[in-house]
Amino acid sequence: MNWIIYTLGGAASGILSGMGIGGGVLLIPALVLLGGVAQHSAQGINLLYFLPTALSALWIHHKGGQLEKKVLPLLILGGVLGAAAGGWIANLLEGSLLRKIFSVFVAVMGILEIRKGIQKKNE
């Protein structure tokens, strides 16, 4: 049964990742809530899962001419430094607190997206 959850969760998360939305928003809760994986482990799995899915999506976006290469070096530098800091901080936190922080982040992002959609509809 778990293999079905993992396969479907991976596929759905991959679709979101390929669209640039961030599949971890789906993958992490699926691993924790449906797969019984600890929060720290789920976030680590998500990071490893991200590498091949991001590379395949990057190739497709590159073929479609959708990359602005001028901004990449600074974004990559900031991303690597931020990821190292975030990983260090995450390891200092208890799983329950990390889960709450992640939940608040996802909720805030969802609210902002809904708000943006409503504003566009009213324009």
N, C-alpha and C positions, 0 to 999 in steps of 0.2 A: 504493500500500500504506500509506504513512504517513497518508493521509487517513482510512483505516479505523481505524487505531490512535488517531488524535486524536479522531475522532468517538465511538468506543466509550469511550475514556478520559474524554472530556468528559461523556458521558451518565452513566457510572458515578459519576464524581466529583460530578456534579450531584445525583444521587439521594442520595448521602451528605451533601452540603451541605444539601439540603432537609430532611434528617432531623436536622440540627444536629450531625452527627458530625465534619465537617471533611473536605471532599473533597480538600484538598491532600495528605492522607496517601496518597491513591491517585494523584492527578494528577501530583504532582512526581516520584515514582519512574517513572511511566509515561512522562513526557516525557524523563527522563534515560536510563532503561534501554532503553526501546523506541523513543523518538523521536530519541535522540542529541542532545538539547538540553543545553547547559551548565547546571550546577547554579544559578548565579546567575540565568540567564535563566529557568529553570524556575520558580524561586521568584517572580520578577517576573511571569511569565505567570500564575502561580497567584493572585497578588494582584489582577491586573486581571480575571481570570476570576471571582474571588470576588464582585466588585461586582454584576453583573447577576444571578448565581445567588442571592446573599444577598437582594437586593431582592425577587426573585420568591418565595422561601421566606418572607421576612418578611411579605409581603402575605398569604400563605396562613395563616401562624400568627396574624397579627393578626385575620383574618376568623374564625378559630376561637377567639378570645379567650384565646390562650395567651401573652400578653405581660404581664409585671409592670412597668408603666411607672415605678414609683417608683424602681427600682434602675438604670434606664437612664442617667440623666445622669452618674453617677459611673463607671459601667462604660465608657461611651463616652469620657469624659475619660481615664481610665486606659488604655483601649485605643489611643486616638490617640497619647498620649505613649509608650506601650510600643512601638507599631508604628514610630514615628519612631526611637526608640532602637534597636530591632531592625534596622531597615533600615540605619541608620548602621553598626551593628556588622557586619552581614552584608557590607557593602561593604568593610570592612576585612579580611575573612577571605579566604583562598584557597578556591577552589571545592572542592578535595579535603577541606579541613577542614570547610567548611560542610556537605558531603555526610555526613561522619562524625557531626557534631553532630546533623543531621536524623535520621540512621539510629538513633542512640542514643535520641533523643527518641521516635521511633516505637516502638522496641523496648520502652522503659520503659512507655510508655502501653499497649501491648499486654499486657505482663505484668501491669500493674495491673488492667486490665479482666478478664483471665482470673482473676486472684486474687479480684476482687470477685464474679465469677460463681460461683466455687467456694464462696465464703463464703455467698452467698445460697442456693445449693443445699443446703448443710449446715445451714441454719437451720431 
